[in-house]
Structures are given as structure tokens and as C-alpha cells.
Amino acid sequence: MGCCFHLFLQPAVLLHGMSSFISFISWISVPGSPQICSCRVFQSTDLTSTVGYDNIIQHLNDGRKNCKEFEDFLKERAIIEEKYGKELINLSKKKPCGQTELNTLKRSLDVFKQQVDNVGQSHIQLAQTLREEAKKMEDFREKQKLHRKKIELIMEAIHKNRNLQYKKTMEAKRLYEQRCRDKDEAEQAVHRNANLVTQKQQEKLFLKLAQTKSALEDSDRSYQQNIAALEKIREEWQKEHIKACEFFETQECERINYFRSALWLHANQLSQDCVQNDDKYEEIRKSLEMCSIEKDIEFFVNLRKTGSLAPAPVVYENYYNAQRNATPVRSQAPVPISRRGPLPTPTSGPDDPDYVTVDGYSLIHH
């Protein structure tokens, strides 16, 4: 795989403008097809600058954030689907819906409520599927983060070492340039005072000149050593930078491809759920096709019929005509119902000794 991220490093390439960052991912295409890189604008002439590298890291962080947002979206959608599914199930089980219907329509309503329950179950299953997809996205995101962290630690160490050596080199250069000025001043002092000072003073001037030359040689040697060390570090940094960019490019390709596939799969899952729900609704329609209005009416008639004779007409009756034509009706005395016969008639008065005698039995003893 060719690398386009290492172009963030090359200082010799002309800077065209930050607007070209939009073309950063133009090399991403369908897996297996050639990858085309149009990125040419992420360089810096400053050796210590990390602006190009920082832009890449920022883009990768944004990509990871986007994956996290989609992961959270799936979790929220799962909550909605589960809640909706449970409410459908509760609705089908607890809410009356044509509970007094009879015969074929009653069977259709039973199918209707059962299929609504099934739709609720399918939404709960979809919620579980979405949670599983969110977990896969989380695992993918964390895996990329772990692998990327190793490369970032290497690059951070190299950047720190490079910047430290660059600082030492610039300090050696400053000292070298100061020694050059000291040596030039010492030479000028010797030439200016060649005929104006004593022999002893000339010796001092020549001694100082010799000292400045020696110091210049030391600083020049140190400066060159630091330059050599910095170049070695720069080459190592460039090598590791290119390797890091190649790794980041591969990782970004994987991320975009995984994200795209996850979105595609999510759309398919929603579409499949709709198709399956439509199959359930089709069962309702099939049941309704079997519903017969005539059979339901006939069933009700046979179940609740009360008779075929209608009430006679209510006619007008004249009150006076009814009294004139009426014949008296003798009422019969009610026949007493008793287990004993009638009492005997007394044959004596109260003053008679036999008054208290009944059938020869007297309550009075003489």
C-alpha cells in the first residue's frame, strides 16, 4: 500500500494551502481497488514543527469520535426499539380490542392481537441486535486506539529527542558564531595595535588571539558534531514518521470501511425488520380475507334469537263500552284449608254444669 501521509513531512514540496485537506481521504475507495492520494500540502519547513503530524492525529481522533457517536446512536436506538416493543406487547395483552365480536371477525381480531404481540417481540429482538452491533463498534474502536497508541508513543519520543537535539545544535551554533566574532575582534585588535603598543602588550594580544582561535575550533567541532547528531536524528525521525503515516493510512482505511459497512448493515437490519413485520401484517390481512359478514350475522342470529312471533297489535278499548258489556262475576268463597274439622256447637250455656263438657268430657270436677 502506498503512503500518502508521509507527505506531511517532506519540506521540499511546495505548500499549496490548507483547503486541500478535503482531499485527504480521496484515496479511500472500495477494498481491492487502486488507492489514489491527492494530498500534497501537509509539510513544514520548520524542522521542529509537527503541524502535519498533528493534523493527521486530529483527523484520526475525529474519526474515532465519529465511531463513538454512531455507537451511542445504536444504543439509543436500541432503547427506543425495546421500549416500543414492550409497549406493543402490553397493548396487545391489556387493551381490549373488539372483545365481544363473534365468529370469523373474532378470529381475525385474535390473529391481529397476536401479530401485534409478535411485532413487539421483533422490535425487542432488533434492540438486542443493535446493542450487539454497538459492542462490535466499541471493540473495533478500542482495538484501533490500542494499536495507534503504540505508534504515537514512539513518535512522541522521537519528537522530544529531535527537538532537544535541535535546541542543543542551535545553542552550539550560537556559541560557534560568538567564538567567530571573538576571533575576528582579536585579529582586528592585533592589526590595529601592531605599531602602537609595547612588545608585552602585543604578546597579550597574540595570546588572546590564540585563545579565541582555540575556542573557535572547539566550538566549531562541537557545532559540527551536533549537526551530525541532529541529522542522524532527523533521518530516524523521517523514517519513523513515514512508517507511522503508512500505519495511520491503513488504519484510517480500515476505519472508514468498517464504519461504512456498519451503516450498511444497520440499514439492512432495519429493512429486514420492516419486511418481517409486513409478513406479520400480511397474516392479519389473510385472516381478514376469511372473515364473512353473512356468517357472522347468521352466527349471531342463531346464538341470540328469541322467537319468530311478534307481539299482537294493541287495540283501542272504550272504557264505558267495556263496563256495559261486562257481566258480574260471583266470587267464590275460599275454601278454608285445615287439618281439623269445624268445632262442635255448645249445647249448654255458661251457667250450665255441662257447659264445659265436650263429648262427655268435663273440665270441672264435682
Secondary structure, 3 states (H helix, E strand, C coil): CCCCHHHHCCCCCCCCCHHHHHHHHCCCCCCCCCCCCCCCCCCCCCCCCCHHHHHHHHHHHHHHHHHHHHHHHHHHHHHHHHHHHHHHHHHHHHCCCCCCCCHHHHHHHHHHHHHHHHHHHHHHHHHHHHHHHHHHHHHHHHHHHHHHHHHHHHHHHHHHHHHHHHHHHHHHHHHHHHHHHHHHHHHHHHHHCCCCCCHHHHHHHHHHHHHHHHHHHHHHHHHHHHHHHHHHHHHHHHHHHHHHHHHHHHHHHHHHHHHHHHHHHHHHHHHHHHHHHHHHHHHHHHHHHCCCHHHHHHHHHHHHCCCCCCCCCCCCCCHHHHHHCCCCCCCCCCCCCCCCCCCCCCCCCCCCHHHHEECCEECCCC
